[in-house]
Amino acid sequence: MFRKLHDPGPAAVTVHIDGQPVIAEAGESVAAVLLRQAEGWSRTTPVSKSRRAPYCMMGVCFECLVEIDGYGSVQGCLTPVRDGMRIVRQQGRRSLSA
Amino acid sequence: MRPDIIVIGGGTVGAAVAYGLALRREKVLLLDGDDGEFRAARANFGLVWLQGKGLGMPAYQALTRDSIARWSGFRAALETGTGIDLCYRRDGGLVFCFGEEGLEGRRLELTRLHNQYAEGEPDWEMLDRSSLERLVPKIAFGPNISGASFGRRDGHCNPLRLLAALHGGILRHGGRIRHKASVERIGTAGRDFQLFLNGETLTVPRIVIAAGLGSPALARQVGLEVPVQPERGQVLVTERLAPFLPLPASGLRQTEEGTVMIGATKDRSGFDVSTTTQASAWLSRKTVDIVPALASARLVRHWAGLRIMTPDGYPIYTQSESHPGAFVALCHSGVTLAAFHAEALAEAIAAGSLPDTLSSFHQSRFDVSQAA
């Protein structure tokens, strides 16, 4: 649905979404990178398990919660990407041990 | 409809009494305040709880036992009548203990309570750490947890659904509810009471004052001094997590939806419902001491509510001697006691007099002359 309009050039970094390497641009948000993927969703809800994608992009709606480098329920739209970042789409309720 | 009886206060206590009166075919009108008021019913933790309650007041222990014994039947009728699932579970409840002295102290406290009540076998047991781990295998406890007391009769429910169901039950059984209806003054006209609110006057033969912290000012107008003070309690709530805590614990319970409620502080700050970082820090630290893995859970809410506390912490149930037909029902444990309020208390109010078994809860116990 979304695509990058320019080549990030030397600002390119690699992040991992559910283990898959993905090219991103330093400074953009995790949510923006997620929206560019063929599967643009970020999590499934704790109750109905339906999919959610980044929506407000400004920290208000909490639809873009993902696990980032082991920390759960992080707002993807407020988190800039870093090289080597590991992003995991959240499935339903998190487990306590996660 | 001209009401037979008006209940002042639409929280869990007033709504339970009004529901019970409606079930008994009384023409009941419930007057609820507005959203700007201190609504303890909407800040509640949701325990339906016995263990540890009533030290020095065996009548309170008996009252709590009575209500818990009624809870399943009360719940079934309310759920059938309204279609609202109260999420009530009574699989027992835990109080975690720190260190060997904590475990021993808890055992002594519960033994003392048992001896004061002195009926039947204990309905609680002490669990050492390994028994506790067997009971809740999904939790890796912190190193200082030595065990827990386990109360067989303890349970929990969704207190907001309880309140909604009580309101629904009142309407279903022919009662009425008015919101934003704050009673400004109570007068009398012959043997009737006159309630003044928003320029309107309601005339009714009987009233029940169950207005929480707003009760003293109203009760005084029917000849009753009911001493209550606000006690602030603060609660934290986490994001929804996969089920790990199958039993409620004092200060820690996982709801049906998965959120973890963490409670609760106690302080006297007057009519102040603001939250403090001091409280969130203390609550968080104590919780992580019990379940270290909760350190990674996200907190999504933090709120404060005001408990309705009498000087001894126990309820007040009374009828005015100078103004017969005016009752007061006040307590802190409105959820646990909801079944009693809807059944035995409503029955007694409908009959016009409170039984001797409730005499321990008369507000005259606070009169100075009795203190000697």
Contacts between the chains, C-beta under 8 A, distances in Angstrom:
chain1	res1	chain2	res2	distance
A	46	B	239	7.8
A	46	B	240	3.8
A	46	B	257	7.4
A	46	B	258	5.8
A	47	B	240	7.5
A	47	B	257	6.6
A	71	B	296	7.1
A	72	B	239	8.0
A	72	B	296	6.4
A	72	B	297	7.9
A	72	B	298	7.0
A	73	B	239	5.5
A	73	B	298	4.5
A	92	B	242	7.6
A	93	B	240	4.9
A	93	B	241	5.4
A	93	B	242	4.5
A	93	B	258	4.9
A	94	B	239	7.0
A	94	B	240	7.9
A	94	B	241	5.7
A	94	B	242	6.7
A	94	B	297	7.8
A	95	B	241	7.0
A	95	B	242	4.6
A	95	B	244	7.7
A	96	B	138	7.3
A	96	B	139	7.9
A	96	B	241	5.7
A	96	B	242	6.9
A	96	B	244	4.8
A	96	B	291	7.5
A	96	B	293	4.7
A	96	B	294	6.9
A	96	B	296	7.8
A	96	B	297	7.1
A	97	B	293	5.9
A	98	B	296	7.3
